[in-house]
Amino acid sequence: MQSVGQAQRYGWRGNASSAGPLRHLPTANHPAHQSRPQFNSTASHSADVVYNEGKRPPAQAARSIQSPRTANAGQLPRGMGARRASLVMAAISVALFAVASLGGTRLAPTGSFRAGLDRIAAASGLAIRDITITGHVNTLDSGVYAAIDGLRALSLVGFDTRAARLAVEKLAWVESASVSRAWPDRIIVEVRERQPAAVWRYQKAEILIDATGHQLASVMPGVAAGLPVVVGEGAPEAVGDLLLELLPRPELAARIAYIERIGGRRWTLVTHSRQRVLLPAGYRSAIGAALDRLNAGRDGERLIDRAFTTLDLRMADRPVLSDAGKEARS
C-alpha cells in the first residue's frame, strides 16, 4: 500500500533552477549507504536516491528474490521412501511450528534443537525460496535481503517474522515494515520509507534528513537543491515545526538560502540576498506569528521586502531592523 510520505507534507519548491528530478549519489563513508551484499534478483535496482520537487517517486514493483542459502534444501534424505519421509518430516515441522507459536521459556527448544528442526522443515518442502519486497524506492534490495539472511533461518517454520521486521526497520530509509510468511516457501516484506524533508549541512557534509531528524544518506553538495538547508548543532531534531510553518508560505520559503539553529533554542533565516531574520525561541505558534509579521502586507510593502541586513523578530511587539548586521547569539 502506498501512502503520502513526508516529502509531500514537507514539500519545498526552492529556486527555479532546481526543477526536474534529482539523483543523489551517497558518499561512500556515510553509514546510511555503505556497501551491502549483492545477490541475484529478477529485476535491476539502482542505488541512486531519487527525489523530485517534494513528490514521492513511484515505488518499485514487487520483486521476488531467490534465497541461495536454501537452493538445495528441498532434497529428501537418501534411503527413505519419499512418501514416508515427507510424512515424518512434515509432522516434525508441524510440532516445531506449534512450539514456536506457544512460546514461553518452558516450551522453547534449545538453539541446536531448533536449528535441526529448521533443517528438517526446509527439507520437507518448507524451505525459504523467495523473498518479495514491496513499497521501497531508496532502500536497496540487498539491504533488505541481508537483514533477513542474518537471521540464518532455512525454512518458514524456523523463520522469526518479528526479528525480521526489527532487522529491516534498522535500515536507514525504512520507517516501518511488515514481514509475513506465504506458505510454503515465500517471505513477503512490505516497506514504508522515510521521506527526505531537508538537508543538514554539518562539518562540510550534506546529509538528507526526514522531518524527525533521522539521517537518511549523505549526498554530494548541491544535488538536493529542492530541499531546505539547515545548519547548526541540534538542527535536524528541531526543524520539523519550522518546516510546517513555512509550508503554507511558499513565496517566503523560496527566499531562504538556509536556516541556522542558534544556541539550541531558536532559528535564524538567511535569505539568498544575505539578509538575516532572527526568529523567537519557543513553541511553533511563536514561530508562526513571527513569520506572519515578516510576510504581512502587499508585495513591496512587507517587512521581508525592505532593505536590511538584520531583522530581529524575537520581541513580538517590536521588530528591529538593523544595517549593522550584528546578531546576538542567544
N, C-alpha and C positions, 0 to 999 in steps of 0.2 A: 504494500500500500504506500503510495506516495503522499507526502504531506508538505505543506508550505513550510519551508525552512526559515531560519533566521536571516538568510541572505535577503529574502523579500521583506521581512519585518524590519530589518535594518538597512534597507536599500539606500544606495548612495550614488548620486549621478556623477559628481566630480566635474572635471573640466571637459569641454567638448572634445579635447584631444584624446580622452580615454575611451571613446566609443569603440565598440567592437569587442569580440571575445578576447579574454586574456588567458595566456597559458603560462603558468608559474612552474618553473623548474626548481624543486627543492635543493638546497645546498647539501652536500654530502655529509657535513659534520653535524647536522641537526638531528636530534633523536627521533623526531616525529617521522622522518622518512629515511632512515638508514636502510641499507640493502637488506632484502629479505630473500628467503629460499625460493628458488624457481621450481616450476613443475609444469607438466603438460596440461594444457587447457584447451577446450574445444573452441575458444574464442580468444582473440588477441585483446590485450588490455594495456593501455598507455599509462605510464606512471605520472604523466603530467597532471597538474592541478588545473582545473578548468573553472573559470568564473566569468560571468558575462553580465556586467552592469546591474548587479544586485539581484539577478534572477537565477534560480536554481537550474543547472543544466539537467537535461533528461537523464534519468537513471539508466544504467546499463541493463541490457536484457539479462534475464536469469541464465546462468551457465552451470553446467554440470562438470565436475572435476573428478577424474578417476583417482582413487587413492592407491599409490604404488605400494603401500605397506601391506595391502590385502589382495594383491594381484593373484596370489596362488592360495588364498585362504580357504577357498571353497572345495578343495580336493579332499575326498574321504580317505581314511586310513586304509592301507592295503590289507588284505587278508580277511576283511569283513564283508558280508553281503551288503550291498548298497542300501537295500530296504531296511535291514536290521540296524545298520549303523546310523542311518538317518533318524530312525525312531528313538534310539538310545540317546543320541546327541541332542535331538530336539527336546526330549524330556529333561535332560540336564540344563539346557538353555532356559526352559520354562521355569525350572527351580531357581536358577540364578536370578532371573527376572523378578520372581516372587520375593526373594530375599532382598534384592535391591529396592523393591517397591515398599516393603515393610519398614526397612531401615532399622535404626536402633543399635546400640552397642552390643547387645546380647546376640543379635542375629547376624551382625555384619561379618562376612567372611574375611579371612586374612588376605593380605595382598597377593601372596603366591597362589592361594586357592582361587581368588577372583581372576587372576591372570590366566590360570589354567582353564577355568571355565569359559573365559573370554575367547581363548584359542579354540576350544571345542565348539562354542557357539558360532564362531566365524567359519569353521569347517563344515558346520551343519547347514550353511546357506544363509546365515545372517551377517556375513562379513560386510563391512563398510566399503562400498564400491564407488559411490558417487556423493559429491557434496554440491548442493545447489545454493548459489548465493544470489540474493536479490536486494534491490534498493540502494546499491552503492554506486558512487560516482568517483570519488577521490581515494577511497580505500582500495588498496591493492588486493587482488585475488590471493596472491601469495601470502600476504599478511594474515588473511582470514584462515587460509589453509594451514599455515604454520602454527597459529594459535590453537586450532583444533588438533592438529597432528601431535602437538606437545603433550596431549593427554594420554597418548600411547594406547588408545583403545583400538581393537581389531574388529569388534562386532558391535551391532546396535545394542545388544544386551549389556555389554560392558561399557557402553558409551554414556558419560555423565553430561546430560544436557545443561544442567546448571553450571557446572565447572566450565563447559564450553562457552556458555553465554558470558560469564565473567571474564574469560580469557579474550573473547572478541571485543568486549567493551573496553578493554585496556588499550586498544589501538587508537592512535591519535585522533582520527577523524570520526570515530564511532561514538555517537551519543547514547544509543541504546541498541540492543539486538535481541532477537528471539531465535532459539535453536530448538529444533524438533526432529524426531525420528520419522521416517517414511518407510515402513516395513516393505520388503525385507532387507534392503541394502542401501538406503539413501538417507543423508542428513540434509535438512533444509535450514539455511541461515538467512534470516531477514534482518537487514541493517537499516537503521535510521542514522543518517550522518549529521554531524555538526556543520553549521554553515558559517563561513567567514563573515565577520561583521566589521573588522578594522585591521589595520596593520600597526603593530607595535614596533617602533624604531628604538632599538636598545643596543648600545655599545657597537655601533656600526653595522648591526644586523637588522633585517626587517623580517618580522615573524607574523604570520597570519594568526589571528585570534578570533574566537567567537564572542558572543555578547556576554558570556560569563567570565571571560578572561582566559579560557582554556587555550593553550598553544596548539596550533594545528600543524604548521610547517614553516620552515624558513624559506624565504623567497629571495630572488635576485632583486636588487634595488630598482624601483621604478616600474616593475611589471604589474603591481596592484594599484595602478593609478586611479581606479574607480572606487577605491575604498578610502575611508577616513584614516588619517595617520595620527597615532597618539604617541607621546613620548613621556619619559619620566618614570621613576620608581612607583610601583603600585598602579600604574595607569590601566593595565588590562582588566584588573578585578573591579575597577570603579567606573569604567566607561559606559556601561550599559544604560544607565539613566540619562546620561547626556545624549547618547545616540537617539534614544526615544524622543527627547525634546527637540532634537534637530530634524527628525524625520518629517514632521509636518511643515518645516520651514526650508524647503529645498533651495530657494534662492540665497538664503543666508548661508546654508551649508556649502553651497558652491563657492563661496568667497574664502572659505577656510583652507589654509595650506596644511596646518597641523594643529593639534590640541595638546597642550602641555599640562601635565599633572604637577601641581605646586605643593610641596610640603606634605603630601599625602592627604590634603584637605580640600583642595579646590582646583578649578581649571582656569587656564588662560587660553583664549582663542587667538591664533596668529593667522592673519589673512595673507593672501597672495601678495598684497602690497605692503607687507611687513607691519601692519597695524596690529596692536596687541589689545585685546579686550579681556579685562580681569573680571571673572565671574565670582559670585559669592560662594562661600562654603555653605554646606547644609544639605537639605533634602532636595529631591527632584523639583518640588514646587518652587523653591527659591531660584533654581537654575532657569526654570521655565519663565518665571516673572522677569528675570534679567534679560532673557532673550527677547521677550515681548517688548521691553523698553528699547532694546537695541534696534528692533526691526519695525517699530511702530511708525505709522505715517505713510505719506505718499513717496514715490520714488524721488530721490534727490533731496528729500526733507527729513529723512530718518537719521538717527544717530550714526548708524553704520556708514551713511553717505558723506559724513563730514570729514574734513581733513584733520587727522590727529595721529599722534604716534602711539599714545596710550589712552584708553578709555577705562576708567575704574567704575565698575558697577557693583562693587561689594556692598555699598550702602544703598538700600532700597529707595530712599527718597532723595538722594543727591548723587547723580552721576558726575564724575570728574573727568574732564578732558585735559590732556597734557601733551605738549610738544617735546617735553624733555626726555621722554622715554624711560623714566625711572620707575621701576616697579618694586613695590615692597614684596619681599619673598616670604609672605606669611599667609 
